[in-house]
Protein backbone atom coordinates (compact mmCIF):
# COMPACT_ATOMS: atom_id res chain seq x y z
CA UNK A 1 0.00 0.00 0.00
CA UNK A 2 2.82 2.43 0.83
CA UNK A 3 4.45 1.71 -2.53
CA UNK A 4 1.19 2.52 -4.34
CA UNK A 5 0.83 5.73 -2.34
CA UNK A 6 4.36 6.75 -3.22
CA UNK A 7 3.64 6.28 -6.94
CA UNK A 8 0.40 8.28 -6.68
CA UNK A 9 2.21 11.22 -5.08
CA UNK A 10 5.33 11.02 -7.27
CA UNK A 11 3.33 10.89 -10.51
CA UNK A 12 0.61 13.31 -9.53
CA UNK A 13 1.02 15.27 -12.76
CA UNK A 14 0.18 12.24 -14.90
CA UNK A 15 -2.75 11.39 -12.65
CA UNK A 16 -4.19 14.90 -12.94
CA UNK A 17 -3.64 15.00 -16.72
CA UNK A 18 -5.40 11.67 -17.17
CA UNK A 19 -8.36 12.77 -15.06
CA UNK A 20 -8.54 16.05 -17.02
CA UNK A 21 -8.63 14.26 -20.38
CA UNK A 22 -11.26 11.79 -19.23
CA UNK A 23 -13.43 14.59 -17.84
CA UNK A 24 -13.13 16.52 -21.11
CA UNK A 25 -14.07 13.47 -23.18
CA UNK A 26 -16.84 12.26 -20.83
CA UNK A 27 -18.08 15.39 -19.01
CA UNK A 28 -21.56 13.98 -18.43
CA UNK A 29 -20.15 11.40 -16.02
CA UNK A 30 -19.19 14.11 -13.52
CA UNK A 31 -21.76 16.81 -14.19
CA UNK A 32 -24.12 15.43 -11.50
CA UNK A 33 -21.36 16.18 -8.96
CA UNK A 34 -21.95 19.76 -7.71
CA UNK A 35 -19.02 22.16 -7.96
CA UNK A 36 -19.54 22.88 -4.27
CA UNK A 37 -17.92 19.49 -3.67
CA UNK A 38 -14.60 21.15 -4.52
CA UNK A 39 -14.68 23.15 -1.28
CA UNK A 40 -15.33 20.00 0.75
CA UNK A 41 -12.50 18.14 -0.97
CA UNK A 42 -10.11 21.02 -0.33
CA UNK A 43 -11.28 21.18 3.27
CA UNK A 44 -10.51 17.50 3.81
CA UNK A 45 -7.09 17.92 2.21
CA UNK A 46 -6.44 20.94 4.44
CA UNK A 47 -7.28 18.77 7.43
CA UNK A 48 -4.56 16.38 6.29
CA UNK A 49 -2.16 19.29 6.04
CA UNK A 50 -3.00 20.29 9.57
CA UNK A 51 -1.86 16.85 10.66
CA UNK A 52 1.59 17.61 9.24
CA UNK A 53 1.96 21.12 10.68
CA UNK A 54 3.41 22.15 14.01
CA UNK A 55 2.27 25.20 15.98
CA UNK A 56 5.89 26.34 15.63
CA UNK A 57 5.40 26.55 11.85
CA UNK A 58 2.54 29.02 12.22
CA UNK A 59 4.45 31.11 14.76
CA UNK A 60 7.20 31.55 12.17
CA UNK A 61 4.75 33.36 9.89
CA UNK A 62 3.35 35.70 12.51
CA UNK A 63 6.68 36.40 14.19
CA UNK A 64 8.35 37.18 10.84
CA UNK A 65 5.67 38.82 8.68
CA UNK A 66 8.19 40.12 6.13
CA UNK A 67 7.85 36.94 4.06
CA UNK A 68 4.04 37.15 4.00
CA UNK A 69 4.10 40.84 3.05
CA UNK A 70 6.70 40.17 0.34
CA UNK A 71 4.62 37.37 -1.10
CA UNK A 72 1.39 39.39 -1.10
CA UNK A 73 3.09 42.34 -2.78
CA UNK A 74 4.31 39.99 -5.49
CA UNK A 75 0.82 38.50 -5.75
CA UNK A 76 -0.90 41.81 -6.42
CA UNK A 77 1.76 43.24 -8.74
CA UNK A 78 3.18 40.37 -10.81
CA UNK A 79 -0.09 38.68 -11.82
CA UNK A 80 -2.16 41.81 -12.60
CA UNK A 81 0.63 43.35 -14.67
CA UNK A 82 1.28 40.08 -16.49
CA UNK A 83 -2.43 39.85 -17.30
CA UNK A 84 -2.49 43.37 -18.71
CA UNK A 85 0.66 42.80 -20.80
CA UNK A 86 -0.61 39.51 -22.23
CA UNK A 87 -3.96 41.00 -23.25
CA UNK A 88 -2.09 43.72 -25.14
CA UNK A 89 0.49 41.36 -26.64
CA UNK A 90 -2.15 39.00 -28.03
CA UNK A 91 -4.69 41.77 -28.84
CA UNK A 92 -7.52 39.97 -27.06
CA UNK A 93 -11.04 41.27 -27.56
CA UNK A 94 -12.59 43.22 -24.68
CA UNK A 95 -14.54 40.31 -23.22
CA UNK A 96 -11.62 37.86 -23.03
CA UNK A 97 -9.21 40.62 -21.92
CA UNK A 98 -11.53 41.47 -19.04
CA UNK A 99 -11.57 37.82 -17.96
CA UNK A 100 -7.77 37.56 -18.03
CA UNK A 101 -7.38 40.75 -15.99
CA UNK A 102 -9.96 39.52 -13.47
CA UNK A 103 -7.94 36.34 -12.97
CA UNK A 104 -4.76 38.35 -12.49
CA UNK A 105 -6.34 40.67 -9.92
CA UNK A 106 -7.78 37.91 -7.72
CA UNK A 107 -6.06 36.59 -4.58
CA UNK A 108 -4.26 33.28 -4.35
CA UNK A 109 -6.45 30.20 -4.47
CA UNK A 110 -6.76 27.63 -1.70
CA UNK A 111 -5.51 24.94 -4.09
CA UNK A 112 -2.10 26.63 -3.86
CA UNK A 113 -1.85 25.39 -0.28
CA UNK A 114 -2.35 21.81 -1.48
CA UNK A 115 0.31 22.21 -4.16
CA UNK A 116 2.76 23.87 -1.73
CA UNK A 117 2.26 20.96 0.64
CA UNK A 118 2.96 18.43 -2.13
CA UNK A 119 5.94 20.48 -3.37
CA UNK A 120 7.60 20.39 0.07
CA UNK A 121 7.29 24.16 0.25
CA UNK A 122 6.76 26.32 3.33
CA UNK A 123 3.14 25.41 4.02
CA UNK A 124 2.74 27.84 6.91
CA UNK A 125 3.88 30.71 4.69
CA UNK A 126 1.52 29.56 1.93
CA UNK A 127 -1.47 29.50 4.26
CA UNK A 128 -0.51 32.91 5.65
CA UNK A 129 -0.23 34.39 2.15
CA UNK A 130 -3.56 32.92 1.05
CA UNK A 131 -5.29 34.33 4.12
CA UNK A 132 -3.75 37.81 3.86
CA UNK A 133 -4.26 38.12 0.09
CA UNK A 134 -7.88 37.03 0.47
CA UNK A 135 -8.50 39.63 3.17
CA UNK A 136 -6.90 42.29 0.95
CA UNK A 137 -8.89 41.24 -2.11
CA UNK A 138 -12.09 43.19 -1.29
CA UNK A 139 -10.02 46.37 -1.65
CA UNK A 140 -7.36 45.42 -4.20
CA UNK A 141 -9.29 43.24 -6.66
CA UNK A 142 -11.86 45.93 -7.60
CA UNK A 143 -9.21 48.67 -7.61
CA UNK A 144 -6.75 46.79 -9.81
CA UNK A 145 -9.49 45.62 -12.16
CA UNK A 146 -10.68 49.20 -12.57
CA UNK A 147 -7.13 50.47 -13.16
CA UNK A 148 -6.17 47.78 -15.69
CA UNK A 149 -9.49 47.04 -17.41
CA UNK A 150 -11.51 50.20 -16.76
CA UNK A 151 -14.29 48.24 -15.09
CA UNK A 152 -15.49 48.15 -11.50
CA UNK A 153 -16.52 45.10 -9.52
CA UNK A 154 -17.89 44.48 -6.07
CA UNK A 155 -16.23 41.84 -3.91
CA UNK A 156 -18.30 40.61 -0.99
CA UNK A 157 -16.09 40.75 2.10
CA UNK A 158 -18.17 38.42 4.26
CA UNK A 159 -18.34 35.59 1.70
CA UNK A 160 -14.59 35.73 1.05
CA UNK A 161 -13.71 35.75 4.75
CA UNK A 162 -16.08 32.85 5.44
CA UNK A 163 -14.62 30.94 2.49
CA UNK A 164 -11.06 31.21 3.73
CA UNK A 165 -12.16 30.31 7.26
CA UNK A 166 -14.15 27.22 6.37
CA UNK A 167 -12.01 25.88 3.53
CA UNK A 168 -8.53 26.64 4.88
CA UNK A 169 -8.25 27.81 8.47
CA UNK A 170 -10.82 25.63 10.27
CA UNK A 171 -9.73 22.30 8.71
CA UNK A 172 -6.08 23.06 9.45
CA UNK A 173 -6.86 23.97 13.06
CA UNK A 174 -8.86 20.75 13.43
CA UNK A 175 -5.90 18.83 11.99
CA UNK A 176 -3.56 20.48 14.51
CA UNK A 177 -5.91 19.55 17.35
CA UNK A 178 -6.13 15.93 16.18
CA UNK A 179 -2.35 15.77 15.91
CA UNK A 180 -1.98 17.11 19.44
CA UNK A 181 -4.74 14.88 20.88
CA UNK A 182 -4.00 11.64 18.99
CA UNK A 183 -0.29 11.66 18.01
CA UNK A 184 -0.12 7.89 17.41
CA UNK A 185 -2.94 8.02 14.87
CA UNK A 186 -1.25 10.96 13.16
CA UNK A 187 2.04 9.13 12.79
CA UNK A 188 0.26 6.13 11.24
CA UNK A 189 -1.56 8.10 8.54
CA UNK A 190 1.18 10.60 7.62
CA UNK A 191 2.73 8.33 4.96
CA UNK A 192 -0.58 8.12 3.11
CA UNK A 193 -1.49 11.83 3.10
CA UNK A 194 0.45 12.90 -0.05
CA UNK A 195 -1.24 10.16 -2.11
CA UNK A 196 -4.66 11.13 -0.76
CA UNK A 197 -4.00 14.76 -1.66
CA UNK A 198 -2.93 13.78 -5.18
CA UNK A 199 -6.15 11.85 -5.77
CA UNK A 200 -8.21 14.71 -4.33
CA UNK A 201 -6.55 17.28 -6.63
CA UNK A 202 -7.14 15.01 -9.64
CA UNK A 203 -10.80 14.71 -8.71
CA UNK A 204 -11.09 18.48 -8.24
CA UNK A 205 -9.63 19.08 -11.71
CA UNK A 206 -12.03 16.55 -13.21
CA UNK A 207 -15.04 18.27 -11.59
CA UNK A 208 -13.95 21.68 -12.90
CA UNK A 209 -13.37 20.40 -16.43
CA UNK A 210 -16.67 18.52 -16.57
CA UNK A 211 -18.55 21.62 -15.42
CA UNK A 212 -16.81 23.90 -17.95
CA UNK A 213 -16.14 21.55 -20.87
CA UNK A 214 -18.20 23.57 -23.34
CA UNK A 215 -16.52 26.85 -22.39
CA UNK A 216 -13.08 25.28 -22.54
CA UNK A 217 -13.66 23.94 -26.04
CA UNK A 218 -15.16 27.26 -27.19
CA UNK A 219 -12.38 29.41 -25.79
CA UNK A 220 -9.95 28.81 -28.64
CA UNK A 221 -6.22 28.12 -28.71
CA UNK A 222 -5.20 31.75 -28.24
CA UNK A 223 -6.87 32.22 -24.86
CA UNK A 224 -5.55 28.82 -23.72
CA UNK A 225 -2.02 29.94 -24.62
CA UNK A 226 -2.51 33.26 -22.80
CA UNK A 227 -3.71 31.48 -19.65
CA UNK A 228 -0.78 29.06 -19.76
CA UNK A 229 1.75 31.90 -20.16
CA UNK A 230 0.09 33.88 -17.38
CA UNK A 231 0.35 31.02 -14.92
CA UNK A 232 3.82 29.75 -15.85
CA UNK A 233 5.28 33.28 -15.87
CA UNK A 234 3.77 33.91 -12.44
CA UNK A 235 5.29 30.70 -11.08
CA UNK A 236 8.71 31.62 -12.47
CA UNK A 237 8.67 35.26 -11.37
CA UNK A 238 7.41 34.31 -7.91
CA UNK A 239 10.38 32.01 -7.42
CA UNK A 240 12.69 34.70 -8.80
CA UNK A 241 11.39 37.21 -6.23
CA UNK A 242 12.25 34.80 -3.42
CA UNK A 243 15.66 34.11 -4.93
CA UNK A 244 16.50 37.81 -5.32
CA UNK A 245 15.52 38.43 -1.70
CA UNK A 246 17.70 35.55 -0.52
CA UNK A 247 14.86 33.50 0.96
CA UNK A 248 15.27 29.81 1.77
CA UNK A 249 14.18 27.34 -0.92
CA UNK A 250 10.95 26.23 0.85
CA UNK A 251 9.86 29.89 1.03
CA UNK A 252 10.74 30.45 -2.64
CA UNK A 253 8.55 27.50 -3.53
CA UNK A 254 5.65 28.80 -1.45
CA UNK A 255 5.84 32.29 -2.97
CA UNK A 256 6.22 30.87 -6.48
CA UNK A 257 3.11 28.73 -6.12
CA UNK A 258 1.09 31.41 -4.33
CA UNK A 259 1.87 34.01 -7.00
CA UNK A 260 1.25 31.69 -9.94
CA UNK A 261 -1.95 30.02 -8.70
CA UNK A 262 -4.97 32.33 -8.54
CA UNK A 263 -8.47 32.06 -7.12
CA UNK A 264 -9.77 31.64 -10.66
CA UNK A 265 -13.11 30.39 -9.37
CA UNK A 266 -13.65 33.84 -7.88
CA UNK A 267 -12.73 35.41 -11.22
CA UNK A 268 -15.33 33.34 -13.05
CA UNK A 269 -17.91 34.14 -10.37
CA UNK A 270 -17.24 37.89 -10.60
CA UNK A 271 -17.47 37.74 -14.38
CA UNK A 272 -20.82 35.97 -14.16
CA UNK A 273 -22.26 38.29 -11.52
CA UNK A 274 -21.01 41.66 -12.74
CA UNK A 275 -20.20 41.35 -16.44
CA UNK A 276 -23.13 39.58 -18.05
CA UNK A 277 -22.65 41.82 -21.09
CA UNK A 278 -19.28 40.15 -21.65
CA UNK A 279 -20.13 36.41 -21.76
CA UNK A 280 -16.62 35.28 -22.72
CA UNK A 281 -15.19 36.94 -19.60
CA UNK A 282 -15.88 33.72 -17.69
CA UNK A 283 -13.74 31.61 -20.04
CA UNK A 284 -10.24 32.61 -18.82
CA UNK A 285 -11.18 31.77 -15.24
CA UNK A 286 -12.53 28.37 -16.26
CA UNK A 287 -9.41 27.57 -18.28
CA UNK A 288 -7.12 28.84 -15.51
CA UNK A 289 -8.92 26.61 -12.99
CA UNK A 290 -7.94 23.60 -15.03
CA UNK A 291 -4.49 24.62 -16.18
CA UNK A 292 -3.08 25.88 -12.87
CA UNK A 293 -3.92 22.57 -11.21
CA UNK A 294 -2.12 20.73 -14.00
CA UNK A 295 0.92 23.02 -13.88
CA UNK A 296 0.78 22.97 -10.09
CA UNK A 297 0.88 19.19 -10.08
CA UNK A 298 3.82 19.29 -12.49
CA UNK A 299 5.80 21.83 -10.46
CA UNK A 300 5.08 19.95 -7.23
CA UNK A 301 6.51 16.84 -8.86
CA UNK A 302 9.57 18.78 -10.06
CA UNK A 303 10.23 20.27 -6.64
CA UNK A 304 9.79 16.92 -4.92
CA UNK A 305 12.24 15.30 -7.33
CA UNK A 306 14.72 18.12 -6.82
CA UNK A 307 14.73 17.83 -3.05
CA UNK A 308 12.35 15.57 -1.21
CA UNK A 309 13.04 16.97 2.23
CA UNK A 310 14.01 20.28 3.77
CA UNK A 311 14.43 22.07 7.04
CA UNK A 312 13.21 25.55 7.81
CA UNK A 313 15.99 28.11 7.74
CA UNK A 314 15.34 30.59 10.55
N, C-alpha and C positions, 0 to 999 in steps of 0.2 A: 504493500500500500504506500509506503514512504517513497519507493522508487517511482511509482505512478505520479504521486504528488510532485515530486521533483521535476519530472518531465512536463507536467502541466504548467508549473511556474516558469521553468526555463524556456519553454516554447509557447509562451503566452501570445506572442505576436501571431504565430500561425493559427492558434486556436481562435483568436479574435477575427482574423481575416476569413477563416473558414465559416464562422458563424455569420459574418457580414454578408458573404456571398450567398449562403443558403437563405438568409432572410430577404435578400434582394430578389432571388429567384422564386422563393415561395413565401411572399409576404403575408398571404392569407392565413398561414399557419400560426402566426404570432399576433395578428391584429386583434383577436379577442382579448389578449393580455393588455390591460390598461397601462398607459404610460406612467401613471402614478406608482406602478410597481417599481419603477426605477429608484424612487426615493427610498422605498423600503429595502431594496437590495443594497443601496449605498449605505443605509443605516446599519444593516447587519454587518457589512464589511468594515464600517467604522468601529463597530463593537469589537471586531477581531483586532483592529489596530490598537484599540485601547488596551487589549490584553498584552500587547507588546511594548507599550509605553511605560515609562517610570515617571512619577511626579517630578523627579529631578529634571527630566527632559522639558517639561512645561515651564519649570522655573527658569530654565535657560532663556526661553523666549522673553519672559516678562522682566527678567533681570538685565537683559541685554537687548533692548528694543531696536537697536540700530539695524540689525539684520532684517527685522520685520518692516521697518520704515523704508529701508533700501529696496526691498523686494516690492513693496506696494508702489513706490515711486516708479520703478521699472515697469510694473504692471500697467499703470495709467499713463505712461508716456510711450513706451515701445510699441504696444499693440495698437493704440489709436492712431499713432503716426504711420505705422506700417499699413494699416487699413486704408488711410487716406492716400498714401503713396501708390498703393496697388490699384486702387480705383482709378487713379489718374493714369498710371502706366498702361493699364489694359482698357482704358476708355469705356468703363462699364456704364450702362444706362442708369438713370437716376434711381430706379427701383432696386436693382441689384447693388448699386453703390451704397445706398442707404442701409441695406442689410449687412454688408461687409463692415461698414463703420459701426453699426450697432454692436456687432460681435466684438469688434476691437475695443469698444468703450465699456463693455461689461466687466464685472469682477471675475476673479478666478473661480472655476467650477469646483464642486466638491469631488468630482472624479480625479482631480489633480492630487488629492490626498491619497487616493488609492494607488495611483501611479507612483507617487513619491515613495510610498511604503514599499512597493514592489521593486523600485529602483535602488533601494537601500539609501535613500536620501534622508535629509533631516526632517522627519515627520512632524516633530513639534513645530519647527519653523513653518512648514507647509500649512499646518492647521492654523497657526497664528496669522499667516498671510491671507489665507482664505477668509478668516473671520474679519480681519481689519478691512480688507478690500471690499467685502460685502457690506460692511457698515458704512464705508465711504461711498458706495455706489449710488445711494439715493441723491447725493449731491453731485458726484463727478460724472456719472453716466449721462444724465440729461445735459449737463453743461458741456461735456466733450462732444456729445452728439450734435448739439446746437452749433458749436464752434466749427466742427469738421464737416457736417452735412447740412447745416442750416435748418435743422428741424428740432422741435422740442418734444420731449417725452416726459411722462410722469412715472416715477418709480415708487412703488408703495413700500414705505419703510417697514411697516409692521409685518407684511408677508415675507420680506427678505430676511428680517431678523428671526422670525419664527422658523423659516426654512433652515437657516444656518444652525439654529439651536437644535431642531429636531433631527436633522439629517447628519450633522457633524458632531456638535458639542455633546449632546445628551448621550448618544451611543458610546462615544469615547469615554465619557465619565463613568458610564455603567461598566464598560470594559475594565477601567482602572479599579473600580470597586470590586469586581469579580476577581481580578488578579490579586488584590490585597486580601480578600476574604477567603478565596479558594486557590492558593498558590500551586498546589499539587495538580489540580485540574488544568490550570493554565499551562504548566510545563508539559503536560501530556498532549495538549492540542496545538501547541505552538508550531510544531513541524508541519502541520497540515494547513495552516492559515494562508500561506502564499498561494497554494493550489486552489483553495476555496475562493480567494479573491480573484484569481485568474478566470475561473469559471463564471463568477458573478459579473465581471467586466465584459466577458464575451456575451453573456445573456443580455446585459444592458445594451450593448451595441446592436444586438439582433433586434431588440424591442424598438430601438430608435429607427433602425433601417426599415423595419416592417411598417412602422407608422408613417414614414415619410418616403416610401419607395417611389411614389408617383412624382413627388417634388424633386427627388434626387435625379431621376431619369430625365426630367424636364429642364433641369438647371443648365445643362450644356457643359461641354468640356472646359470652356474658358473660366466659368465661375468655380468649377472644381479645382482647376489649376491655381486660381487666386487664393482659394481657401487653403490649399496645401502649402503654398508659399507663405501665407500669413502665419500659419501655425509653425512650420519648420523654422522660419526666420525668427519667430518669437522664442522658440526653444533655444536656438543658437545664441541669440543676443542676450537672453537671460543668463545663460551660462557664462557668456563673455563678461557681463556686468560683475558677476561674482568673482571671476578670475582677476579682473582689473582691480577689484577692491581687496584682493588677497584673502578671500574667504576660503574656509576649508572645503574640500570636495563635496561632502554631504550637503553643505549649505548651497554650493553652486548648483547641485542637482535639484534641490528644492526650489530655488529661485527660477532655474531654467524651466522646470515643469509648471510652476505657478504662472509664470509670465506667458508661456506658450499655450496653456490650456485654459480656455475661457468658459464662462457660464453661458454657453451658446443656447441652452434651453431658454434662458431669460431673454436673450436677443430675439429668438423666434416668437416668444410670448409678447414682447413689447411691439414687435412688428405687426402681429395679429391684432393687438388691442388698439394701437394708436395710428397705424399706417395702413388702414384697409384700402386706401386709394392706390397703394403700391403693393400689389399682391405678391410680386416676386421678392419682396424684401424679407420674406420668411425663409427663402431658399438657402442663403448663405449660412444661417444658423443651423438649419437641418443638416446641411452637408458637413459643417464644422463639427456637429455633435458626433457624426460617424467618424470623420477623419481623425480628430484629435485623440479619440480612443485607440484607433489603429496605430497612429504615430506614437502615442503614449506607451502602448504595449511594446512597440519596437524599441523605444528609447530605454524603457525599463529593462528590457532584455539586454541591451547593449551595456548599460551601466552595471547590471548584475554580472555580466561576463567580464567586464573590465576589472571589477573589484567586488567580490561577493560580500565582504565584511568591512566595517570601518569602526572607528572610535571617534567620539566627539572631540574636537579640538577646542579647548576652552581658553 
